[in-house]
Amino acid sequence: MAEARERAGLTVRQLSERTRVRETVIERFERDDFSVGDFYARGHIRTIASDLGLDPDEILRQYEQENADIASPVKASAVFRGDVGERARRAPNWTMAVAVALAIVAVVVIARMLGGSGGKTGPTAAQLPVTAPHARHDKGHEKKTVEEALAPGVVVVKVTARKQSYLSVKDAKGKEIFKGTLPEGKTTTYSAKDRMKVTIGDAGAVRLEVNGRDLGTPGKDGQMIRRTFDAGGPSPR
């Protein structure tokens, strides 16, 4: 996971902000320290691996093989089995049922409050966009960049993600145009005046088209590259 984070050009703090996993936990994981417990370790590993474009199931298999003999303070299997003894299984759990009902009511009330006076609830966490706010993927922007490609002094870069990859795009002054992870199958177009600087976390995962010319795949699978494109020509520097 440390190698994947470095390939993506992310610091531990940046990865922590993206995944909501504490920096100290990420640093422990990269040192093979999983003392937070088996249950929490599994959840954090899956979250981090997914964000870095790794296969969570494969990473978890490696974790299980390397930590098979280590006793964990909390076991996920025990949590989900609810193995709390014969007495607990027989007793009716009315307290839990009431707690769940109150939690549902609280969520509905909060959602209506956030939705405003119109009575419509606001977007839930699952509905919020994953990409950074600087990303421009709408059709209107796509049409505009085609016109911009014909204008002098403008560089236009189209990126097609064959599989998930980290991407950073900046203009000639270093202002960030986009920074985030492109999902598999997504095609986006970016434009800037004079020059554009592009960083790709996995060069083999994307195809580039610069100023209307197809440059193909800019590198090998897993290779992180940085390229600068100038207006008037597709050749990178």
C-alpha positions as CSV (number, residue, x, y, z in Angstrom):
1,M,0.0,0.0,0.0
2,A,2.9,2.3,0.7
3,E,4.2,1.7,-2.9
4,A,0.8,2.4,-4.4
5,R,0.5,5.6,-2.3
6,E,3.9,6.9,-3.5
7,R,3.0,6.0,-7.1
8,A,-0.1,8.1,-6.8
9,G,2.0,11.0,-5.6
10,L,0.1,11.2,-2.2
11,T,1.5,11.9,1.2
12,V,0.2,10.1,4.3
13,R,-1.8,13.2,5.3
14,Q,-3.4,13.5,1.8
15,L,-4.4,9.8,1.9
16,S,-5.8,10.3,5.4
17,E,-7.9,13.2,4.2
18,R,-9.3,11.2,1.2
19,T,-10.1,8.0,3.2
20,R,-10.9,9.4,6.7
21,V,-8.4,6.9,8.1
22,R,-6.1,8.5,10.8
23,E,-2.5,9.3,9.7
24,T,-1.0,7.3,12.6
25,V,-3.0,4.2,11.5
26,I,-1.8,4.5,7.9
27,E,1.8,4.8,9.1
28,R,1.4,1.7,11.3
29,F,-0.1,-0.3,8.4
30,E,2.9,0.7,6.1
31,R,5.2,-0.7,8.9
32,D,3.1,-3.9,9.1
33,D,1.7,-2.9,12.5
34,F,-1.9,-4.0,12.7
35,S,-2.3,-3.5,16.5
36,V,-5.6,-1.6,16.0
37,G,-7.3,-5.0,15.9
38,D,-8.4,-7.5,13.3
39,F,-11.9,-6.0,12.8
40,Y,-10.8,-2.4,12.4
41,A,-7.7,-3.4,10.4
42,R,-9.8,-5.2,7.8
43,G,-12.1,-2.2,7.3
44,H,-9.3,0.3,7.0
45,I,-7.3,-1.9,4.7
46,R,-10.3,-2.3,2.3
47,T,-10.9,1.5,2.3
48,I,-7.2,2.4,1.6
49,A,-6.8,-0.3,-1.0
50,S,-9.9,0.8,-2.9
51,D,-8.9,4.5,-2.9
52,L,-5.4,3.6,-4.3
53,G,-6.9,1.5,-7.1
54,L,-5.7,-1.8,-5.6
55,D,-7.8,-5.0,-5.3
56,P,-9.1,-5.0,-1.7
57,D,-9.7,-8.7,-1.6
58,E,-6.2,-9.5,-2.7
59,I,-4.7,-7.1,-0.2
60,L,-6.8,-8.7,2.6
61,R,-5.7,-12.2,1.5
62,Q,-2.1,-11.1,1.9
63,Y,-2.9,-9.6,5.3
64,E,-4.5,-12.9,6.4
65,Q,-1.5,-15.0,5.3
66,E,1.0,-12.8,7.0
67,N,-0.9,-12.4,10.2
68,A,-2.5,-15.8,10.6
69,D,-0.7,-16.6,13.9
70,I,-1.2,-13.2,15.5
71,A,-4.0,-13.0,18.1
72,S,-6.3,-10.0,17.5
73,P,-8.1,-8.1,20.4
74,V,-11.2,-7.9,18.2
75,K,-12.2,-10.6,15.6
76,A,-14.6,-9.6,12.8
77,S,-16.1,-13.1,12.8
78,A,-17.1,-12.9,16.4
79,V,-18.7,-9.4,15.8
80,F,-20.8,-10.6,12.8
81,R,-21.8,-14.0,14.3
82,G,-23.0,-12.3,17.4
83,D,-21.6,-15.1,19.5
84,V,-22.6,-13.7,22.9
85,G,-23.6,-17.0,24.6
86,E,-26.7,-19.1,24.9
87,R,-28.3,-16.8,27.4
88,A,-28.1,-13.7,25.2
89,R,-29.5,-15.6,22.2
90,R,-32.6,-16.6,24.2
91,A,-33.4,-13.2,25.7
92,P,-35.5,-10.9,23.5
93,N,-33.4,-7.8,22.5
94,W,-36.0,-5.1,23.0
95,T,-33.4,-2.5,23.9
96,M,-31.6,-2.9,20.6
97,A,-34.8,-2.7,18.6
98,V,-35.8,0.5,20.4
99,A,-32.3,2.0,19.8
100,V,-32.5,1.2,16.1
101,A,-35.9,2.8,15.7
102,L,-34.8,6.0,17.5
103,A,-31.7,6.1,15.3
104,I,-33.9,5.9,12.1
105,V,-36.2,8.7,13.4
106,A,-33.2,10.9,14.2
107,V,-31.7,10.4,10.7
108,V,-35.0,11.3,9.0
109,V,-35.4,14.5,11.1
110,I,-31.8,15.6,10.4
111,A,-32.2,14.9,6.7
112,R,-35.3,17.1,6.6
113,M,-33.7,19.9,8.5
114,L,-30.7,19.8,6.1
115,G,-33.0,19.7,3.1
116,G,-34.4,23.3,3.8
117,S,-37.9,24.6,3.9
118,G,-38.9,23.0,0.6
119,G,-39.3,19.7,2.3
120,K,-36.8,17.9,0.2
121,T,-33.9,16.1,1.9
122,G,-30.4,17.0,1.0
123,P,-27.9,14.7,-0.7
124,T,-26.7,11.8,1.4
125,A,-23.0,10.9,1.7
126,A,-23.5,8.2,-0.9
127,Q,-24.9,10.7,-3.4
128,L,-22.1,13.2,-3.1
129,P,-19.6,13.4,-6.0
130,V,-16.3,11.5,-5.5
131,T,-14.2,13.6,-7.8
132,A,-12.6,16.9,-6.8
133,P,-14.7,20.1,-7.3
134,H,-12.2,21.4,-9.9
135,A,-13.1,18.5,-12.3
136,R,-15.1,19.4,-15.4
137,H,-16.9,16.4,-16.9
138,D,-20.2,17.9,-18.2
139,K,-21.1,17.8,-21.9
140,G,-21.1,21.5,-22.2
141,H,-17.5,21.7,-21.2
142,E,-16.6,18.9,-23.6
143,K,-18.2,20.8,-26.5
144,K,-16.4,24.0,-25.5
145,T,-13.0,22.5,-25.5
146,V,-13.4,21.4,-29.1
147,E,-13.8,25.0,-30.0
148,E,-10.9,26.0,-27.8
149,A,-8.7,23.5,-29.6
150,L,-8.9,25.7,-32.7
151,A,-7.9,28.9,-30.8
152,P,-4.3,30.0,-30.8
153,G,-2.4,29.8,-27.5
154,V,-4.7,27.1,-25.9
155,V,-3.7,23.5,-25.1
156,V,-6.4,20.9,-24.9
157,V,-5.8,17.5,-23.3
158,K,-8.3,14.6,-23.4
159,V,-7.8,11.7,-20.9
160,T,-9.5,8.4,-21.2
161,A,-9.1,6.0,-18.2
162,R,-8.8,2.4,-19.3
163,K,-8.8,1.6,-15.6
164,Q,-8.8,3.7,-12.4
165,S,-5.9,6.1,-12.1
166,Y,-4.8,9.1,-10.1
167,L,-4.6,12.4,-12.1
168,S,-3.4,15.9,-11.4
169,V,-3.8,18.8,-14.0
170,K,-2.3,22.3,-13.6
171,D,-2.1,25.3,-15.8
172,A,1.0,27.3,-16.8
173,K,0.9,29.2,-13.5
174,G,0.6,26.1,-11.4
175,K,-3.1,26.6,-10.6
176,E,-4.9,23.3,-10.0
177,I,-7.5,22.4,-12.7
178,F,-8.2,18.9,-11.5
179,K,-6.8,16.5,-8.8
180,G,-8.3,13.2,-8.0
181,T,-9.0,9.6,-9.2
182,L,-10.5,9.0,-12.6
183,P,-12.8,6.0,-12.6
184,E,-12.5,3.2,-15.2
185,G,-14.0,4.1,-18.5
186,K,-14.2,7.8,-17.9
187,T,-13.2,10.3,-20.6
188,T,-12.5,13.9,-19.5
189,T,-11.1,17.0,-21.4
190,Y,-9.1,19.8,-19.9
191,S,-8.0,23.1,-21.5
192,A,-5.5,25.8,-20.4
193,K,-3.8,28.8,-21.9
194,D,-0.2,28.4,-23.2
195,R,0.8,25.3,-21.2
196,M,-0.6,22.4,-19.1
197,K,1.2,20.2,-16.6
198,V,-0.1,16.7,-16.1
199,T,0.8,14.1,-13.4
200,I,-0.5,10.5,-13.9
201,G,-0.3,7.9,-11.2
202,D,-0.6,4.9,-13.5
203,A,0.6,5.8,-17.0
204,G,-0.5,2.4,-18.4
205,A,-4.1,3.0,-17.3
206,V,-4.9,6.0,-19.5
207,R,-4.8,7.2,-23.2
208,L,-4.0,10.8,-24.0
209,E,-5.1,13.1,-26.9
210,V,-3.4,16.4,-27.1
211,N,-4.6,19.2,-29.3
212,G,-6.6,16.7,-31.4
213,R,-3.7,14.2,-31.8
214,D,-3.9,10.8,-30.3
215,L,-0.7,10.0,-28.3
216,G,-1.9,6.6,-27.0
217,T,-0.7,5.3,-23.7
218,P,2.0,7.5,-22.2
219,G,3.8,4.8,-20.2
220,K,3.8,1.4,-18.5
221,D,1.3,-0.1,-16.1
222,G,2.0,1.2,-12.5
223,Q,4.4,3.9,-13.8
224,M,3.9,7.4,-12.4
225,I,4.8,10.2,-15.0
226,R,4.8,13.9,-15.2
227,R,4.3,15.6,-18.6
228,T,4.1,19.3,-19.8
229,F,2.1,20.1,-23.0
230,D,2.4,23.4,-24.8
231,A,-0.2,25.1,-27.0
232,G,0.2,24.5,-30.8
233,G,1.7,21.0,-30.5
234,P,1.1,17.6,-28.9
235,S,4.7,16.8,-28.1
236,P,5.2,16.5,-24.3
237,R,8.2,17.8,-22.4
